[in-house]
């Protein structure tokens, strides 16, 4: 029998932490984080990281594994996640993967990287091109078309051109080869569940979440992280909560607007997450939580 992985996802503020803790305690499971901001030590309040008390209730993996200035990528994450999963399974425990970061969630659902290596000189030559020139060359190299590539996104066009130049292959051939690559967890049975709430309930929870973060000392947390090199890691520095506080500290955002800006950006993220879940996830179970429901009823 294939080992079974339970995946619990959902948008920001939906209540994944509480639901995960209850299920893990009831089912002898350990939690593997799939949240792109929980990797970083010191990024606690702005990420709503499970507290020390919560982590004492259930063993957690891939939390606090990097300094805030150190970047993570999906290849490294996949390797660390596989090691954590194997360690849990060999001890006879169940695995519960928890998080709303789609880029890393996909590591459990299929291949996320291939063997195309882009030499630095190729990347530099593509970066030197104007966006319209890069798109024109990409179209020339792909006479059959560019498929679903977002041609309005210069960064994605550049990445696609780099890969075509480096491999000598069209995007269609690269996609076909990529689809044939087994994922890192192809030997596992994956059960995916997504939590959701009504828009009004999420709106209420987001407002409470922002208020709690600021009251607990988010501004002071960001000041400490900035001194430790937070901005050397753009991914971490752009995280909601951190980017708004940094803007305020630099004079680009009035202190009175901080909470409102964090709330608006969180709502925008939730909208993006919901779209991604709807369009990118395979068929899965959705549980709509009631306003008073903390996730105690979640089952796989």
DOPA-199883 format. One record per residue (C-alpha): residue number from 1; residue in three letters; x, y, z. Coordinates in steps of 0.2 Angstrom, whole numbers, plus 5000, padded with zeros to 4 digits. Each point is the difference from the previous one (the first is absolute). Layout:
DOPA-199883
<pt><pos>NUM</pos><code>ALA</code><east>X</east><north>Y</north><up>Z</up></pt>
...
This chain:
DOPA-199883
<pt><pos>1</pos><code>UNK</code><east>5000</east><north>5000</north><up>5000</up></pt>
<pt><pos>2</pos><code>UNK</code><east>5006</east><north>5018</north><up>4996</up></pt>
<pt><pos>3</pos><code>UNK</code><east>5003</east><north>5011</north><up>5015</up></pt>
<pt><pos>4</pos><code>UNK</code><east>4987</east><north>5013</north><up>5002</up></pt>
<pt><pos>5</pos><code>UNK</code><east>5002</east><north>5018</north><up>5002</up></pt>
<pt><pos>6</pos><code>UNK</code><east>4986</east><north>5011</north><up>5006</up></pt>
<pt><pos>7</pos><code>UNK</code><east>5001</east><north>5018</north><up>4993</up></pt>
<pt><pos>8</pos><code>UNK</code><east>4990</east><north>5014</north><up>5008</up></pt>
<pt><pos>9</pos><code>UNK</code><east>4999</east><north>5017</north><up>4991</up></pt>
<pt><pos>10</pos><code>UNK</code><east>4990</east><north>5015</north><up>4999</up></pt>
<pt><pos>11</pos><code>UNK</code><east>5002</east><north>5019</north><up>4999</up></pt>
<pt><pos>12</pos><code>UNK</code><east>5008</east><north>5012</north><up>5013</up></pt>
<pt><pos>13</pos><code>UNK</code><east>4990</east><north>5001</north><up>5016</up></pt>
<pt><pos>14</pos><code>UNK</code><east>4988</east><north>4986</north><up>4996</up></pt>
<pt><pos>15</pos><code>UNK</code><east>5005</east><north>4990</north><up>5016</up></pt>
<pt><pos>16</pos><code>UNK</code><east>5013</east><north>4987</north><up>4994</up></pt>
<pt><pos>17</pos><code>UNK</code><east>5010</east><north>5000</north><up>5015</up></pt>
<pt><pos>18</pos><code>UNK</code><east>4986</east><north>4996</north><up>5012</up></pt>
<pt><pos>19</pos><code>UNK</code><east>4993</east><north>4987</north><up>4989</up></pt>
<pt><pos>20</pos><code>UNK</code><east>5017</east><north>4992</north><up>4997</up></pt>
<pt><pos>21</pos><code>UNK</code><east>5004</east><north>4999</north><up>5018</up></pt>
<pt><pos>22</pos><code>UNK</code><east>4984</east><north>4991</north><up>5005</up></pt>
<pt><pos>23</pos><code>UNK</code><east>5001</east><north>4988</north><up>4986</up></pt>
<pt><pos>24</pos><code>UNK</code><east>5018</east><north>4996</north><up>5003</up></pt>
<pt><pos>25</pos><code>UNK</code><east>4998</east><north>4997</north><up>5019</up></pt>
<pt><pos>26</pos><code>UNK</code><east>4985</east><north>4989</north><up>4996</up></pt>
<pt><pos>27</pos><code>UNK</code><east>5009</east><north>4990</north><up>4987</up></pt>
<pt><pos>28</pos><code>UNK</code><east>5018</east><north>4998</north><up>5006</up></pt>
<pt><pos>29</pos><code>UNK</code><east>5006</east><north>5011</north><up>4986</up></pt>
<pt><pos>30</pos><code>UNK</code><east>5015</east><north>5013</north><up>4999</up></pt>
<pt><pos>31</pos><code>UNK</code><east>4998</east><north>5016</north><up>4990</up></pt>
<pt><pos>32</pos><code>UNK</code><east>5011</east><north>5004</north><up>4985</up></pt>
<pt><pos>33</pos><code>UNK</code><east>4999</east><north>5019</north><up>4996</up></pt>
<pt><pos>34</pos><code>UNK</code><east>4996</east><north>5006</north><up>4982</up></pt>
<pt><pos>35</pos><code>UNK</code><east>5000</east><north>5018</north><up>5004</up></pt>
<pt><pos>36</pos><code>UNK</code><east>5013</east><north>5011</north><up>4991</up></pt>
<pt><pos>37</pos><code>UNK</code><east>5002</east><north>5012</north><up>5015</up></pt>
<pt><pos>38</pos><code>UNK</code><east>5001</east><north>4987</north><up>5014</up></pt>
<pt><pos>39</pos><code>UNK</code><east>5018</east><north>4995</north><up>4995</up></pt>
<pt><pos>40</pos><code>UNK</code><east>5007</east><north>5015</north><up>5007</up></pt>
<pt><pos>41</pos><code>UNK</code><east>5006</east><north>5002</north><up>5018</up></pt>
<pt><pos>42</pos><code>UNK</code><east>4994</east><north>5016</north><up>5008</up></pt>
<pt><pos>43</pos><code>UNK</code><east>4985</east><north>5002</north><up>4988</up></pt>
<pt><pos>44</pos><code>UNK</code><east>4987</east><north>4995</north><up>5013</up></pt>
<pt><pos>45</pos><code>UNK</code><east>4987</east><north>5013</north><up>5002</up></pt>
<pt><pos>46</pos><code>UNK</code><east>4998</east><north>5006</north><up>4982</up></pt>
<pt><pos>47</pos><code>UNK</code><east>4998</east><north>4982</north><up>4994</up></pt>
<pt><pos>48</pos><code>UNK</code><east>4988</east><north>4994</north><up>5014</up></pt>
<pt><pos>49</pos><code>UNK</code><east>5013</east><north>4986</north><up>5003</up></pt>
<pt><pos>50</pos><code>UNK</code><east>4994</east><north>4986</north><up>5012</up></pt>
<pt><pos>51</pos><code>UNK</code><east>5005</east><north>5005</north><up>5018</up></pt>
<pt><pos>52</pos><code>UNK</code><east>5013</east><north>4990</north><up>5010</up></pt>
<pt><pos>53</pos><code>UNK</code><east>4985</east><north>4993</north><up>5010</up></pt>
<pt><pos>54</pos><code>UNK</code><east>4992</east><north>4994</north><up>4984</up></pt>
<pt><pos>55</pos><code>UNK</code><east>5016</east><north>4992</north><up>4993</up></pt>
<pt><pos>56</pos><code>UNK</code><east>5002</east><north>4992</north><up>5017</up></pt>
<pt><pos>57</pos><code>UNK</code><east>4983</east><north>4991</north><up>4998</up></pt>
<pt><pos>58</pos><code>UNK</code><east>5004</east><north>4993</north><up>4982</up></pt>
<pt><pos>59</pos><code>UNK</code><east>5018</east><north>4998</north><up>4992</up></pt>
<pt><pos>60</pos><code>UNK</code><east>5002</east><north>5013</north><up>4986</up></pt>
<pt><pos>61</pos><code>UNK</code><east>5013</east><north>4999</north><up>4986</up></pt>
<pt><pos>62</pos><code>UNK</code><east>5007</east><north>5013</north><up>4988</up></pt>
<pt><pos>63</pos><code>UNK</code><east>4996</east><north>5015</north><up>5012</up></pt>
<pt><pos>64</pos><code>UNK</code><east>5015</east><north>5011</north><up>5005</up></pt>
<pt><pos>65</pos><code>UNK</code><east>5012</east><north>4991</north><up>4989</up></pt>
<pt><pos>66</pos><code>UNK</code><east>5008</east><north>5016</north><up>4992</up></pt>
<pt><pos>67</pos><code>UNK</code><east>5005</east><north>5017</north><up>5005</up></pt>
<pt><pos>68</pos><code>UNK</code><east>4989</east><north>5014</north><up>4993</up></pt>
<pt><pos>69</pos><code>UNK</code><east>5014</east><north>5006</north><up>4988</up></pt>
<pt><pos>70</pos><code>UNK</code><east>5002</east><north>4982</north><up>4993</up></pt>
<pt><pos>71</pos><code>UNK</code><east>4989</east><north>4996</north><up>4984</up></pt>
<pt><pos>72</pos><code>UNK</code><east>4991</east><north>4984</north><up>4998</up></pt>
<pt><pos>73</pos><code>UNK</code><east>4996</east><north>4992</north><up>4983</up></pt>
<pt><pos>74</pos><code>UNK</code><east>4988</east><north>4986</north><up>4995</up></pt>
<pt><pos>75</pos><code>UNK</code><east>5014</east><north>4988</north><up>4996</up></pt>
<pt><pos>76</pos><code>UNK</code><east>5007</east><north>5002</north><up>5017</up></pt>
<pt><pos>77</pos><code>UNK</code><east>4983</east><north>4999</north><up>5008</up></pt>
<pt><pos>78</pos><code>UNK</code><east>4995</east><north>4984</north><up>4991</up></pt>
<pt><pos>79</pos><code>UNK</code><east>5016</east><north>4992</north><up>5007</up></pt>
<pt><pos>80</pos><code>UNK</code><east>4997</east><north>5005</north><up>5018</up></pt>
<pt><pos>81</pos><code>UNK</code><east>4982</east><north>4995</north><up>4999</up></pt>
<pt><pos>82</pos><code>UNK</code><east>5004</east><north>4983</north><up>4993</up></pt>
<pt><pos>83</pos><code>UNK</code><east>5013</east><north>4998</north><up>5014</up></pt>
<pt><pos>84</pos><code>UNK</code><east>4987</east><north>5005</north><up>5013</up></pt>
<pt><pos>85</pos><code>UNK</code><east>4986</east><north>4989</north><up>4993</up></pt>
<pt><pos>86</pos><code>UNK</code><east>5012</east><north>4985</north><up>5000</up></pt>
<pt><pos>87</pos><code>UNK</code><east>5005</east><north>5003</north><up>5018</up></pt>
<pt><pos>88</pos><code>UNK</code><east>4982</east><north>5001</north><up>5006</up></pt>
<pt><pos>89</pos><code>UNK</code><east>4995</east><north>4984</north><up>4990</up></pt>
<pt><pos>90</pos><code>UNK</code><east>5014</east><north>4990</north><up>5006</up></pt>
<pt><pos>91</pos><code>UNK</code><east>4995</east><north>5003</north><up>5018</up></pt>
<pt><pos>92</pos><code>UNK</code><east>4982</east><north>4994</north><up>4996</up></pt>
<pt><pos>93</pos><code>UNK</code><east>4992</east><north>5017</north><up>5001</up></pt>
<pt><pos>94</pos><code>UNK</code><east>4988</east><north>5008</north><up>4988</up></pt>
<pt><pos>95</pos><code>UNK</code><east>5004</east><north>5015</north><up>4990</up></pt>
<pt><pos>96</pos><code>UNK</code><east>4990</east><north>5016</north><up>4999</up></pt>
<pt><pos>97</pos><code>UNK</code><east>5007</east><north>5013</north><up>4988</up></pt>
<pt><pos>98</pos><code>UNK</code><east>4992</east><north>5017</north><up>5004</up></pt>
<pt><pos>99</pos><code>UNK</code><east>5002</east><north>5017</north><up>4990</up></pt>
<pt><pos>100</pos><code>UNK</code><east>4992</east><north>5012</north><up>4988</up></pt>
<pt><pos>101</pos><code>UNK</code><east>5016</east><north>5003</north><up>4989</up></pt>
<pt><pos>102</pos><code>UNK</code><east>4995</east><north>4993</north><up>4983</up></pt>
<pt><pos>103</pos><code>UNK</code><east>5018</east><north>5000</north><up>4993</up></pt>
<pt><pos>104</pos><code>UNK</code><east>5006</east><north>4988</north><up>5014</up></pt>
<pt><pos>105</pos><code>UNK</code><east>4983</east><north>4990</north><up>5001</up></pt>
<pt><pos>106</pos><code>UNK</code><east>5003</east><north>4995</north><up>4982</up></pt>
<pt><pos>107</pos><code>UNK</code><east>5016</east><north>4990</north><up>5006</up></pt>
<pt><pos>108</pos><code>UNK</code><east>4988</east><north>4987</north><up>5007</up></pt>
<pt><pos>109</pos><code>UNK</code><east>4989</east><north>4999</north><up>4985</up></pt>
<pt><pos>110</pos><code>UNK</code><east>5013</east><north>4998</north><up>4985</up></pt>
<pt><pos>111</pos><code>UNK</code><east>5017</east><north>5005</north><up>4994</up></pt>
<pt><pos>112</pos><code>UNK</code><east>5005</east><north>5018</north><up>5003</up></pt>
<pt><pos>113</pos><code>UNK</code><east>5017</east><north>5000</north><up>4992</up></pt>
<pt><pos>114</pos><code>UNK</code><east>5009</east><north>4993</north><up>4985</up></pt>
<pt><pos>115</pos><code>UNK</code><east>5017</east><north>4997</north><up>4994</up></pt>
<pt><pos>116</pos><code>UNK</code><east>5002</east><north>5016</north><up>4990</up></pt>
<pt><pos>117</pos><code>UNK</code><east>5014</east><north>5010</north><up>5006</up></pt>
<pt><pos>118</pos><code>UNK</code><east>5002</east><north>5018</north><up>4994</up></pt>
<pt><pos>119</pos><code>UNK</code><east>5018</east><north>5006</north><up>4999</up></pt>
<pt><pos>120</pos><code>UNK</code><east>5003</east><north>5017</north><up>5008</up></pt>
<pt><pos>121</pos><code>UNK</code><east>5005</east><north>5007</north><up>4983</up></pt>
<pt><pos>122</pos><code>UNK</code><east>4984</east><north>4995</north><up>4992</up></pt>
<pt><pos>123</pos><code>UNK</code><east>4990</east><north>5008</north><up>5014</up></pt>
<pt><pos>124</pos><code>UNK</code><east>5010</east><north>5016</north><up>4999</up></pt>
<pt><pos>125</pos><code>UNK</code><east>4998</east><north>5001</north><up>4981</up></pt>
<pt><pos>126</pos><code>UNK</code><east>4981</east><north>4998</north><up>5002</up></pt>
<pt><pos>127</pos><code>UNK</code><east>4999</east><north>5013</north><up>5014</up></pt>
<pt><pos>128</pos><code>UNK</code><east>5009</east><north>5013</north><up>4988</up></pt>
<pt><pos>129</pos><code>UNK</code><east>4986</east><north>4998</north><up>4988</up></pt>
<pt><pos>130</pos><code>UNK</code><east>4985</east><north>5012</north><up>4999</up></pt>
<pt><pos>131</pos><code>UNK</code><east>4984</east><north>4991</north><up>5005</up></pt>
<pt><pos>132</pos><code>UNK</code><east>4993</east><north>5002</north><up>4982</up></pt>
<pt><pos>133</pos><code>UNK</code><east>5016</east><north>4993</north><up>4993</up></pt>
<pt><pos>134</pos><code>UNK</code><east>4999</east><north>4985</north><up>5012</up></pt>
<pt><pos>135</pos><code>UNK</code><east>4982</east><north>4996</north><up>4995</up></pt>
<pt><pos>136</pos><code>UNK</code><east>5004</east><north>5002</north><up>4981</up></pt>
<pt><pos>137</pos><code>UNK</code><east>5015</east><north>4987</north><up>5002</up></pt>
<pt><pos>138</pos><code>UNK</code><east>4989</east><north>4988</north><up>5011</up></pt>
<pt><pos>139</pos><code>UNK</code><east>4987</east><north>5000</north><up>4986</up></pt>
<pt><pos>140</pos><code>UNK</code><east>5013</east><north>4997</north><up>4987</up></pt>
<pt><pos>141</pos><code>UNK</code><east>5006</east><north>4985</north><up>5010</up></pt>
<pt><pos>142</pos><code>UNK</code><east>4983</east><north>4994</north><up>5002</up></pt>
<pt><pos>143</pos><code>UNK</code><east>4991</east><north>5001</north><up>4983</up></pt>
<pt><pos>144</pos><code>UNK</code><east>4986</east><north>4988</north><up>5006</up></pt>
<pt><pos>145</pos><code>UNK</code><east>4995</east><north>5013</north><up>5014</up></pt>
<pt><pos>146</pos><code>UNK</code><east>5004</east><north>5004</north><up>5018</up></pt>
<pt><pos>147</pos><code>UNK</code><east>4986</east><north>4990</north><up>5008</up></pt>
<pt><pos>148</pos><code>UNK</code><east>4993</east><north>5007</north><up>5016</up></pt>
<pt><pos>149</pos><code>UNK</code><east>5015</east><north>5011</north><up>5003</up></pt>
<pt><pos>150</pos><code>UNK</code><east>4996</east><north>5017</north><up>5008</up></pt>
<pt><pos>151</pos><code>UNK</code><east>5008</east><north>5011</north><up>4986</up></pt>
<pt><pos>152</pos><code>UNK</code><east>4995</east><north>5016</north><up>5009</up></pt>
<pt><pos>153</pos><code>UNK</code><east>5012</east><north>4995</north><up>5015</up></pt>
<pt><pos>154</pos><code>UNK</code><east>5018</east><north>5004</north><up>4994</up></pt>
<pt><pos>155</pos><code>UNK</code><east>5008</east><north>4990</north><up>5014</up></pt>
<pt><pos>156</pos><code>UNK</code><east>4991</east><north>4984</north><up>4994</up></pt>
<pt><pos>157</pos><code>UNK</code><east>5004</east><north>5004</north><up>4982</up></pt>
<pt><pos>158</pos><code>UNK</code><east>5018</east><north>5002</north><up>5005</up></pt>
<pt><pos>159</pos><code>UNK</code><east>5000</east><north>4983</north><up>5010</up></pt>
<pt><pos>160</pos><code>UNK</code><east>4992</east><north>4991</north><up>4985</up></pt>
<pt><pos>161</pos><code>UNK</code><east>5013</east><north>5007</north><up>4988</up></pt>
<pt><pos>162</pos><code>UNK</code><east>5015</east><north>4995</north><up>5011</up></pt>
<pt><pos>163</pos><code>UNK</code><east>4993</east><north>4983</north><up>5001</up></pt>
<pt><pos>164</pos><code>UNK</code><east>4998</east><north>4999</north><up>4981</up></pt>
<pt><pos>165</pos><code>UNK</code><east>5017</east><north>5007</north><up>4997</up></pt>
<pt><pos>166</pos><code>UNK</code><east>5009</east><north>4989</north><up>5013</up></pt>
<pt><pos>167</pos><code>UNK</code><east>4991</east><north>4984</north><up>4994</up></pt>
<pt><pos>168</pos><code>UNK</code><east>4998</east><north>5003</north><up>4981</up></pt>
<pt><pos>169</pos><code>UNK</code><east>4982</east><north>4993</north><up>5002</up></pt>
<pt><pos>170</pos><code>UNK</code><east>4983</east><north>5008</north><up>4998</up></pt>
<pt><pos>171</pos><code>UNK</code><east>4989</east><north>5004</north><up>5014</up></pt>
<pt><pos>172</pos><code>UNK</code><east>4988</east><north>4986</north><up>4995</up></pt>
<pt><pos>173</pos><code>UNK</code><east>5014</east><north>4987</north><up>5000</up></pt>
<pt><pos>174</pos><code>UNK</code><east>5006</east><north>5006</north><up>5017</up></pt>
<pt><pos>175</pos><code>UNK</code><east>4982</east><north>4999</north><up>5007</up></pt>
<pt><pos>176</pos><code>UNK</code><east>4998</east><north>4983</north><up>4993</up></pt>
<pt><pos>177</pos><code>UNK</code><east>5016</east><north>4994</north><up>5008</up></pt>
<pt><pos>178</pos><code>UNK</code><east>4996</east><north>5008</north><up>5016</up></pt>
<pt><pos>179</pos><code>UNK</code><east>4983</east><north>4991</north><up>5001</up></pt>
<pt><pos>180</pos><code>UNK</code><east>5009</east><north>4984</north><up>4999</up></pt>
<pt><pos>181</pos><code>UNK</code><east>5011</east><north>5003</north><up>5015</up></pt>
<pt><pos>182</pos><code>UNK</code><east>4994</east><north>4991</north><up>5016</up></pt>
<pt><pos>183</pos><code>UNK</code><east>4997</east><north>5012</north><up>5015</up></pt>
<pt><pos>184</pos><code>UNK</code><east>5010</east><north>4998</north><up>5016</up></pt>
<pt><pos>185</pos><code>UNK</code><east>4985</east><north>4992</north><up>5008</up></pt>
<pt><pos>186</pos><code>UNK</code><east>4994</east><north>4989</north><up>4985</up></pt>
<pt><pos>187</pos><code>UNK</code><east>5002</east><north>4985</north><up>5012</up></pt>
<pt><pos>188</pos><code>UNK</code><east>4987</east><north>5007</north><up>5012</up></pt>
<pt><pos>189</pos><code>UNK</code><east>4981</east><north>5001</north><up>5001</up></pt>
<pt><pos>190</pos><code>UNK</code><east>4995</east><north>5018</north><up>5002</up></pt>
<pt><pos>191</pos><code>UNK</code><east>4984</east><north>5005</north><up>5008</up></pt>
<pt><pos>192</pos><code>UNK</code><east>4997</east><north>5019</north><up>4998</up></pt>
<pt><pos>193</pos><code>UNK</code><east>4987</east><north>5010</north><up>5010</up></pt>
<pt><pos>194</pos><code>UNK</code><east>4997</east><north>5019</north><up>4998</up></pt>
<pt><pos>195</pos><code>UNK</code><east>4992</east><north>5010</north><up>5014</up></pt>
<pt><pos>196</pos><code>UNK</code><east>4989</east><north>5015</north><up>4995</up></pt>
<pt><pos>197</pos><code>UNK</code><east>4989</east><north>5013</north><up>5008</up></pt>
<pt><pos>198</pos><code>UNK</code><east>4987</east><north>5013</north><up>4994</up></pt>
<pt><pos>199</pos><code>UNK</code><east>5007</east><north>5016</north><up>4994</up></pt>
<pt><pos>200</pos><code>UNK</code><east>4993</east><north>5009</north><up>5015</up></pt>
<pt><pos>201</pos><code>UNK</code><east>5007</east><north>4988</north><up>5013</up></pt>
<pt><pos>202</pos><code>UNK</code><east>5017</east><north>5002</north><up>4992</up></pt>
<pt><pos>203</pos><code>UNK</code><east>4999</east><north>5019</north><up>5000</up></pt>
<pt><pos>204</pos><code>UNK</code><east>4997</east><north>4999</north><up>5019</up></pt>
<pt><pos>205</pos><code>UNK</code><east>5014</east><north>4988</north><up>5003</up></pt>
<pt><pos>206</pos><code>UNK</code><east>5012</east><north>5010</north><up>4990</up></pt>
<pt><pos>207</pos><code>UNK</code><east>4996</east><north>5016</north><up>5009</up></pt>
<pt><pos>208</pos><code>UNK</code><east>5003</east><north>4991</north><up>5017</up></pt>
<pt><pos>209</pos><code>UNK</code><east>5016</east><north>4992</north><up>4994</up></pt>
<pt><pos>210</pos><code>UNK</code><east>5007</east><north>5017</north><up>4995</up></pt>
<pt><pos>211</pos><code>UNK</code><east>4995</east><north>5008</north><up>5016</up></pt>
<pt><pos>212</pos><code>UNK</code><east>5008</east><north>4985</north><up>5010</up></pt>
<pt><pos>213</pos><code>UNK</code><east>5016</east><north>5001</north><up>4990</up></pt>
<pt><pos>214</pos><code>UNK</code><east>5003</east><north>5019</north><up>5003</up></pt>
<pt><pos>215</pos><code>UNK</code><east>4995</east><north>4999</north><up>5019</up></pt>
<pt><pos>216</pos><code>UNK</code><east>5012</east><north>4985</north><up>5002</up></pt>
<pt><pos>217</pos><code>UNK</code><east>5015</east><north>5011</north><up>4994</up></pt>
<pt><pos>218</pos><code>UNK</code><east>5001</east><north>4997</north><up>4981</up></pt>
<pt><pos>219</pos><code>UNK</code><east>5009</east><north>5017</north><up>4997</up></pt>
<pt><pos>220</pos><code>UNK</code><east>5013</east><north>4996</north><up>5013</up></pt>
<pt><pos>221</pos><code>UNK</code><east>5002</east><north>4982</north><up>4992</up></pt>
<pt><pos>222</pos><code>UNK</code><east>5003</east><north>5008</north><up>4983</up></pt>
<pt><pos>223</pos><code>UNK</code><east>5013</east><north>5012</north><up>5007</up></pt>
<pt><pos>224</pos><code>UNK</code><east>5010</east><north>4986</north><up>5007</up></pt>
<pt><pos>225</pos><code>UNK</code><east>4999</east><north>4990</north><up>4984</up></pt>
<pt><pos>226</pos><code>UNK</code><east>5005</east><north>5015</north><up>4990</up></pt>
<pt><pos>227</pos><code>UNK</code><east>5016</east><north>5002</north><up>5011</up></pt>
<pt><pos>228</pos><code>UNK</code><east>5003</east><north>4981</north><up>4996</up></pt>
<pt><pos>229</pos><code>UNK</code><east>4999</east><north>5003</north><up>4981</up></pt>
<pt><pos>230</pos><code>UNK</code><east>4982</east><north>4996</north><up>4996</up></pt>
<pt><pos>231</pos><code>UNK</code><east>5001</east><north>5011</north><up>4984</up></pt>
<pt><pos>232</pos><code>UNK</code><east>5014</east><north>4989</north><up>4993</up></pt>
<pt><pos>233</pos><code>UNK</code><east>4986</east><north>4987</north><up>4997</up></pt>
<pt><pos>234</pos><code>UNK</code><east>4987</east><north>5009</north><up>4989</up></pt>
<pt><pos>235</pos><code>UNK</code><east>4987</east><north>4985</north><up>5002</up></pt>
<pt><pos>236</pos><code>UNK</code><east>5000</east><north>5002</north><up>5019</up></pt>
<pt><pos>237</pos><code>UNK</code><east>5000</east><north>5019</north><up>5000</up></pt>
<pt><pos>238</pos><code>UNK</code><east>4985</east><north>5001</north><up>4988</up></pt>
<pt><pos>239</pos><code>UNK</code><east>4989</east><north>4989</north><up>5011</up></pt>
<pt><pos>240</pos><code>UNK</code><east>4984</east><north>5008</north><up>5006</up></pt>
<pt><pos>241</pos><code>UNK</code><east>5003</east><north>5009</north><up>5016</up></pt>
<pt><pos>242</pos><code>UNK</code><east>5019</east><north>5002</north><up>4998</up></pt>
<pt><pos>243</pos><code>UNK</code><east>4999</east><north>5010</north><up>4984</up></pt>
<pt><pos>244</pos><code>UNK</code><east>4987</east><north>5012</north><up>5007</up></pt>
<pt><pos>245</pos><code>UNK</code><east>5010</east><north>5003</north><up>5016</up></pt>
<pt><pos>246</pos><code>UNK</code><east>5016</east><north>5002</north><up>4990</up></pt>
<pt><pos>247</pos><code>UNK</code><east>4991</east><north>5013</north><up>4990</up></pt>
<pt><pos>248</pos><code>UNK</code><east>4994</east><north>5009</north><up>5016</up></pt>
<pt><pos>249</pos><code>UNK</code><east>5017</east><north>5000</north><up>5007</up></pt>
<pt><pos>250</pos><code>UNK</code><east>5007</east><north>5008</north><up>4984</up></pt>
<pt><pos>251</pos><code>UNK</code><east>4986</east><north>5014</north><up>5001</up></pt>
<pt><pos>252</pos><code>UNK</code><east>4991</east><north>4993</north><up>4985</up></pt>
<pt><pos>253</pos><code>UNK</code><east>4984</east><north>4995</north><up>5010</up></pt>
<pt><pos>254</pos><code>UNK</code><east>4992</east><north>5010</north><up>5014</up></pt>
<pt><pos>255</pos><code>UNK</code><east>4999</east><north>4990</north><up>5016</up></pt>
<pt><pos>256</pos><code>UNK</code><east>4981</east><north>5003</north><up>5001</up></pt>
<pt><pos>257</pos><code>UNK</code><east>4999</east><north>4991</north><up>4983</up></pt>
<pt><pos>258</pos><code>UNK</code><east>5010</east><north>4985</north><up>5005</up></pt>
<pt><pos>259</pos><code>UNK</code><east>4986</east><north>4988</north><up>5006</up></pt>
<pt><pos>260</pos><code>UNK</code><east>4989</east><north>5005</north><up>4985</up></pt>
<pt><pos>261</pos><code>UNK</code><east>5014</east><north>4997</north><up>4988</up></pt>
<pt><pos>262</pos><code>UNK</code><east>5004</east><north>4983</north><up>5007</up></pt>
<pt><pos>263</pos><code>UNK</code><east>4981</east><north>4995</north><up>5000</up></pt>
<pt><pos>264</pos><code>UNK</code><east>4998</east><north>5005</north><up>4982</up></pt>
<pt><pos>265</pos><code>UNK</code><east>5015</east><north>4991</north><up>4994</up></pt>
<pt><pos>266</pos><code>UNK</code><east>4995</east><north>4984</north><up>5010</up></pt>
<pt><pos>267</pos><code>UNK</code><east>4983</east><north>5001</north><up>4991</up></pt>
<pt><pos>268</pos><code>UNK</code><east>5008</east><north>5002</north><up>4983</up></pt>
<pt><pos>269</pos><code>UNK</code><east>5011</east><north>4985</north><up>5004</up></pt>
<pt><pos>270</pos><code>UNK</code><east>4985</east><north>4989</north><up>5005</up></pt>
<pt><pos>271</pos><code>UNK</code><east>4992</east><north>5004</north><up>4984</up></pt>
<pt><pos>272</pos><code>UNK</code><east>5016</east><north>4994</north><up>4990</up></pt>
<pt><pos>273</pos><code>UNK</code><east>5001</east><north>4985</north><up>5011</up></pt>
<pt><pos>274</pos><code>UNK</code><east>4982</east><north>4995</north><up>4997</up></pt>
<pt><pos>275</pos><code>UNK</code><east>5003</east><north>5002</north><up>4981</up></pt>
<pt><pos>276</pos><code>UNK</code><east>5015</east><north>4989</north><up>5001</up></pt>
<pt><pos>277</pos><code>UNK</code><east>4992</east><north>4987</north><up>5010</up></pt>
<pt><pos>278</pos><code>UNK</code><east>4985</east><north>4999</north><up>4987</up></pt>
<pt><pos>279</pos><code>UNK</code><east>5011</east><north>5000</north><up>4985</up></pt>
<pt><pos>280</pos><code>UNK</code><east>5016</east><north>4991</north><up>5005</up></pt>
<pt><pos>281</pos><code>UNK</code><east>4995</east><north>4986</north><up>5013</up></pt>
<pt><pos>282</pos><code>UNK</code><east>4994</east><north>4983</north><up>4995</up></pt>
<pt><pos>283</pos><code>UNK</code><east>4983</east><north>4994</north><up>5005</up></pt>
<pt><pos>284</pos><code>UNK</code><east>4999</east><north>5001</north><up>5019</up></pt>
<pt><pos>285</pos><code>UNK</code><east>4988</east><north>5001</north><up>5015</up></pt>
<pt><pos>286</pos><code>UNK</code><east>4995</east><north>5018</north><up>5006</up></pt>
<pt><pos>287</pos><code>UNK</code><east>4993</east><north>5003</north><up>5017</up></pt>
<pt><pos>288</pos><code>UNK</code><east>4991</east><north>5016</north><up>5003</up></pt>
<pt><pos>289</pos><code>UNK</code><east>5002</east><north>5005</north><up>5018</up></pt>
<pt><pos>290</pos><code>UNK</code><east>4986</east><north>5008</north><up>5010</up></pt>
<pt><pos>291</pos><code>UNK</code><east>5005</east><north>5017</north><up>5009</up></pt>
<pt><pos>292</pos><code>UNK</code><east>5001</east><north>4992</north><up>5017</up></pt>
<pt><pos>293</pos><code>UNK</code><east>5009</east><north>4984</north><up>4993</up></pt>
<pt><pos>294</pos><code>UNK</code><east>5019</east><north>4999</north><up>5005</up></pt>
<pt><pos>295</pos><code>UNK</code><east>5003</east><north>4985</north><up>4989</up></pt>
<pt><pos>296</pos><code>UNK</code><east>4996</east><north>4987</north><up>5012</up></pt>
<pt><pos>297</pos><code>UNK</code><east>4989</east><north>4990</north><up>4988</up></pt>
<pt><pos>298</pos><code>UNK</code><east>5013</east><north>4999</north><up>4986</up></pt>
<pt><pos>299</pos><code>UNK</code><east>5003</east><north>4982</north><up>4994</up></pt>
<pt><pos>300</pos><code>UNK</code><east>5008</east><north>4992</north><up>4985</up></pt>
